[in-house]
Amino acid sequence: MKNLLSFSLLFVLFACSKQPNSILNKYSSSDLERIFKSENIKGCFTIYDLRNDAKLSFKEERLDSAFLPASTFKIINSMIALETEVITDENEMIKWDSIDRSYDNWNRDQNLESALKYSTVWAYQELARRIGEERMKYWVEASNYGNKNINGGIDVFWLRGDIRISPNQQIDFLKKLYLNQLPFSQKNQEIVKKIMIVDQTANYTIRAKTGWAVRIDDQIGWYVGYLERAGNVYFFSINIDIKNSNDAAKRKILVSKILDHLQLTK
């Protein structure tokens, strides 16, 4: 009997120790809904607290719906390019083809860091052509990325081809990247994490990438990434309907408002 009581006490203590103590538990989906309404945007959002295994979401039914990854595919494209050695590191230059694309930051030679920062489509198309369909297919499948379907053209499949990924799958992929659990060398995963940094202060670091599927009737926008703070990490994924060019900027605006509301960027 004494042993049974001791076991029961240990079980209760263990169960209590596993209860999540996440800052996310202080909020609800209604908080997120108000922020979406403030920008007059339709979409979904989820954020995941790794240490406490806690999640806060808005429009959960959409989080498992699959969409074109658009430029969020540049995250994995960077790792595949490095792993296949079609580019040596984040500093090697990709020569501009001299075609004016009406965007100054695109109209020059690029390296991985600048191409990711400015979402330079032509540079990643060049890398995809160097990688080729066979190797691209292998690494997309090995990474379990979305539906793993690269049909539609080696240099456009993530823009208007058959590949699809859901907001929840984006989170799963980013978790593996953060933990160095993708089938790429740790060196190459660390390079991509470094060039993904979009904001860094004394209190936090944000690594993220936008995406905008503009070549379909129903345009959608992405902003996916994660925030590191105080020894913890919070993965986020937003997917919105884009009705006009002004909506595109609201991908980042909404995430910024949400992270601020959750007191993660204070």
Secondary structure as a PSIPRED ss2 file (coil, helix, strand):
# PSIPRED VFORMAT (PSIPRED V4.0)

   1 M C   1.000  0.000  0.000
   2 K H   0.000  1.000  0.000
   3 N H   0.000  1.000  0.000
   4 L H   0.000  1.000  0.000
   5 L H   0.000  1.000  0.000
   6 S H   0.000  1.000  0.000
   7 F H   0.000  1.000  0.000
   8 S H   0.000  1.000  0.000
   9 L H   0.000  1.000  0.000
  10 L H   0.000  1.000  0.000
  11 F H   0.000  1.000  0.000
  12 V H   0.000  1.000  0.000
  13 L H   0.000  1.000  0.000
  14 F H   0.000  1.000  0.000
  15 A H   0.000  1.000  0.000
  16 C H   0.000  1.000  0.000
  17 S H   0.000  1.000  0.000
  18 K C   1.000  0.000  0.000
  19 Q C   1.000  0.000  0.000
  20 P C   1.000  0.000  0.000
  21 N C   1.000  0.000  0.000
  22 S C   1.000  0.000  0.000
  23 I H   0.000  1.000  0.000
  24 L H   0.000  1.000  0.000
  25 N H   0.000  1.000  0.000
  26 K H   0.000  1.000  0.000
  27 Y C   1.000  0.000  0.000
  28 S C   1.000  0.000  0.000
  29 S H   0.000  1.000  0.000
  30 S H   0.000  1.000  0.000
  31 D H   0.000  1.000  0.000
  32 L H   0.000  1.000  0.000
  33 E H   0.000  1.000  0.000
  34 R H   0.000  1.000  0.000
  35 I H   0.000  1.000  0.000
  36 F H   0.000  1.000  0.000
  37 K H   0.000  1.000  0.000
  38 S H   0.000  1.000  0.000
  39 E C   1.000  0.000  0.000
  40 N C   1.000  0.000  0.000
  41 I C   1.000  0.000  0.000
  42 K C   1.000  0.000  0.000
  43 G E   0.000  0.000  1.000
  44 C E   0.000  0.000  1.000
  45 F E   0.000  0.000  1.000
  46 T E   0.000  0.000  1.000
  47 I E   0.000  0.000  1.000
  48 Y E   0.000  0.000  1.000
  49 D E   0.000  0.000  1.000
  50 L C   1.000  0.000  0.000
  51 R C   1.000  0.000  0.000
  52 N C   1.000  0.000  0.000
  53 D C   1.000  0.000  0.000
  54 A E   0.000  0.000  1.000
  55 K E   0.000  0.000  1.000
  56 L E   0.000  0.000  1.000
  57 S E   0.000  0.000  1.000
  58 F E   0.000  0.000  1.000
  59 K C   1.000  0.000  0.000
  60 E H   0.000  1.000  0.000
  61 E H   0.000  1.000  0.000
  62 R H   0.000  1.000  0.000
  63 L H   0.000  1.000  0.000
  64 D C   1.000  0.000  0.000
  65 S C   1.000  0.000  0.000
  66 A C   1.000  0.000  0.000
  67 F E   0.000  0.000  1.000
  68 L C   1.000  0.000  0.000
  69 P C   1.000  0.000  0.000
  70 A H   0.000  1.000  0.000
  71 S H   0.000  1.000  0.000
  72 T H   0.000  1.000  0.000
  73 F H   0.000  1.000  0.000
  74 K H   0.000  1.000  0.000
  75 I H   0.000  1.000  0.000
  76 I H   0.000  1.000  0.000
  77 N H   0.000  1.000  0.000
  78 S H   0.000  1.000  0.000
  79 M H   0.000  1.000  0.000
  80 I H   0.000  1.000  0.000
  81 A H   0.000  1.000  0.000
  82 L H   0.000  1.000  0.000
  83 E H   0.000  1.000  0.000
  84 T C   1.000  0.000  0.000
  85 E C   1.000  0.000  0.000
  86 V C   1.000  0.000  0.000
  87 I C   1.000  0.000  0.000
  88 T C   1.000  0.000  0.000
  89 D C   1.000  0.000  0.000
  90 E C   1.000  0.000  0.000
  91 N C   1.000  0.000  0.000
  92 E C   1.000  0.000  0.000
  93 M C   1.000  0.000  0.000
  94 I E   0.000  0.000  1.000
  95 K C   1.000  0.000  0.000
  96 W C   1.000  0.000  0.000
  97 D C   1.000  0.000  0.000
  98 S C   1.000  0.000  0.000
  99 I C   1.000  0.000  0.000
 100 D C   1.000  0.000  0.000
 101 R C   1.000  0.000  0.000
 102 S C   1.000  0.000  0.000
 103 Y C   1.000  0.000  0.000
 104 D C   1.000  0.000  0.000
 105 N C   1.000  0.000  0.000
 106 W C   1.000  0.000  0.000
 107 N C   1.000  0.000  0.000
 108 R C   1.000  0.000  0.000
 109 D C   1.000  0.000  0.000
 110 Q E   0.000  0.000  1.000
 111 N C   1.000  0.000  0.000
 112 L H   0.000  1.000  0.000
 113 E H   0.000  1.000  0.000
 114 S H   0.000  1.000  0.000
 115 A H   0.000  1.000  0.000
 116 L H   0.000  1.000  0.000
 117 K H   0.000  1.000  0.000
 118 Y C   1.000  0.000  0.000
 119 S C   1.000  0.000  0.000
 120 T C   1.000  0.000  0.000
 121 V H   0.000  1.000  0.000
 122 W H   0.000  1.000  0.000
 123 A H   0.000  1.000  0.000
 124 Y H   0.000  1.000  0.000
 125 Q H   0.000  1.000  0.000
 126 E H   0.000  1.000  0.000
 127 L H   0.000  1.000  0.000
 128 A H   0.000  1.000  0.000
 129 R H   0.000  1.000  0.000
 130 R H   0.000  1.000  0.000
 131 I H   0.000  1.000  0.000
 132 G H   0.000  1.000  0.000
 133 E H   0.000  1.000  0.000
 134 E H   0.000  1.000  0.000
 135 R H   0.000  1.000  0.000
 136 M H   0.000  1.000  0.000
 137 K H   0.000  1.000  0.000
 138 Y H   0.000  1.000  0.000
 139 W H   0.000  1.000  0.000
 140 V H   0.000  1.000  0.000
 141 E H   0.000  1.000  0.000
 142 A H   0.000  1.000  0.000
 143 S C   1.000  0.000  0.000
 144 N C   1.000  0.000  0.000
 145 Y C   1.000  0.000  0.000
 146 G C   1.000  0.000  0.000
 147 N C   1.000  0.000  0.000
 148 K C   1.000  0.000  0.000
 149 N C   1.000  0.000  0.000
 150 I C   1.000  0.000  0.000
 151 N C   1.000  0.000  0.000
 152 G C   1.000  0.000  0.000
 153 G C   1.000  0.000  0.000
 154 I C   1.000  0.000  0.000
 155 D C   1.000  0.000  0.000
 156 V C   1.000  0.000  0.000
 157 F H   0.000  1.000  0.000
 158 W H   0.000  1.000  0.000
 159 L H   0.000  1.000  0.000
 160 R H   0.000  1.000  0.000
 161 G C   1.000  0.000  0.000
 162 D C   1.000  0.000  0.000
 163 I C   1.000  0.000  0.000
 164 R C   1.000  0.000  0.000
 165 I E   0.000  0.000  1.000
 166 S C   1.000  0.000  0.000
 167 P H   0.000  1.000  0.000
 168 N H   0.000  1.000  0.000
 169 Q H   0.000  1.000  0.000
 170 Q H   0.000  1.000  0.000
 171 I H   0.000  1.000  0.000
 172 D H   0.000  1.000  0.000
 173 F H   0.000  1.000  0.000
 174 L H   0.000  1.000  0.000
 175 K H   0.000  1.000  0.000
 176 K H   0.000  1.000  0.000
 177 L H   0.000  1.000  0.000
 178 Y H   0.000  1.000  0.000
 179 L C   1.000  0.000  0.000
 180 N C   1.000  0.000  0.000
 181 Q C   1.000  0.000  0.000
 182 L C   1.000  0.000  0.000
 183 P C   1.000  0.000  0.000
 184 F C   1.000  0.000  0.000
 185 S C   1.000  0.000  0.000
 186 Q H   0.000  1.000  0.000
 187 K H   0.000  1.000  0.000
 188 N H   0.000  1.000  0.000
 189 Q H   0.000  1.000  0.000
 190 E H   0.000  1.000  0.000
 191 I H   0.000  1.000  0.000
 192 V H   0.000  1.000  0.000
 193 K H   0.000  1.000  0.000
 194 K H   0.000  1.000  0.000
 195 I H   0.000  1.000  0.000
 196 M C   1.000  0.000  0.000
 197 I E   0.000  0.000  1.000
 198 V E   0.000  0.000  1.000
 199 D E   0.000  0.000  1.000
 200 Q E   0.000  0.000  1.000
 201 T C   1.000  0.000  0.000
 202 A C   1.000  0.000  0.000
 203 N C   1.000  0.000  0.000
 204 Y E   0.000  0.000  1.000
 205 T E   0.000  0.000  1.000
 206 I E   0.000  0.000  1.000
 207 R E   0.000  0.000  1.000
 208 A E   0.000  0.000  1.000
 209 K E   0.000  0.000  1.000
 210 T E   0.000  0.000  1.000
 211 G E   0.000  0.000  1.000
 212 W E   0.000  0.000  1.000
 213 A E   0.000  0.000  1.000
 214 V C   1.000  0.000  0.000
 215 R C   1.000  0.000  0.000
 216 I C   1.000  0.000  0.000
 217 D C   1.000  0.000  0.000
 218 D C   1.000  0.000  0.000
 219 Q C   1.000  0.000  0.000
 220 I E   0.000  0.000  1.000
 221 G E   0.000  0.000  1.000
 222 W E   0.000  0.000  1.000
 223 Y E   0.000  0.000  1.000
 224 V E   0.000  0.000  1.000
 225 G E   0.000  0.000  1.000
 226 Y E   0.000  0.000  1.000
 227 L E   0.000  0.000  1.000
 228 E E   0.000  0.000  1.000
 229 R E   0.000  0.000  1.000
 230 A C   1.000  0.000  0.000
 231 G C   1.000  0.000  0.000
 232 N E   0.000  0.000  1.000
 233 V E   0.000  0.000  1.000
 234 Y E   0.000  0.000  1.000
 235 F E   0.000  0.000  1.000
 236 F E   0.000  0.000  1.000
 237 S E   0.000  0.000  1.000
 238 I E   0.000  0.000  1.000
 239 N E   0.000  0.000  1.000
 240 I E   0.000  0.000  1.000
 241 D E   0.000  0.000  1.000
 242 I C   1.000  0.000  0.000
 243 K C   1.000  0.000  0.000
 244 N C   1.000  0.000  0.000
 245 S H   0.000  1.000  0.000
 246 N H   0.000  1.000  0.000
 247 D H   0.000  1.000  0.000
 248 A H   0.000  1.000  0.000
 249 A C   1.000  0.000  0.000
 250 K H   0.000  1.000  0.000
 251 R H   0.000  1.000  0.000
 252 K H   0.000  1.000  0.000
 253 I H   0.000  1.000  0.000
 254 L H   0.000  1.000  0.000
 255 V H   0.000  1.000  0.000
 256 S H   0.000  1.000  0.000
 257 K H   0.000  1.000  0.000
 258 I H   0.000  1.000  0.000
 259 L H   0.000  1.000  0.000
 260 D H   0.000  1.000  0.000
 261 H H   0.000  1.000  0.000
 262 L C   1.000  0.000  0.000
 263 Q C   1.000  0.000  0.000
 264 L C   1.000  0.000  0.000
 265 T C   1.000  0.000  0.000
 266 K C   1.000  0.000  0.000
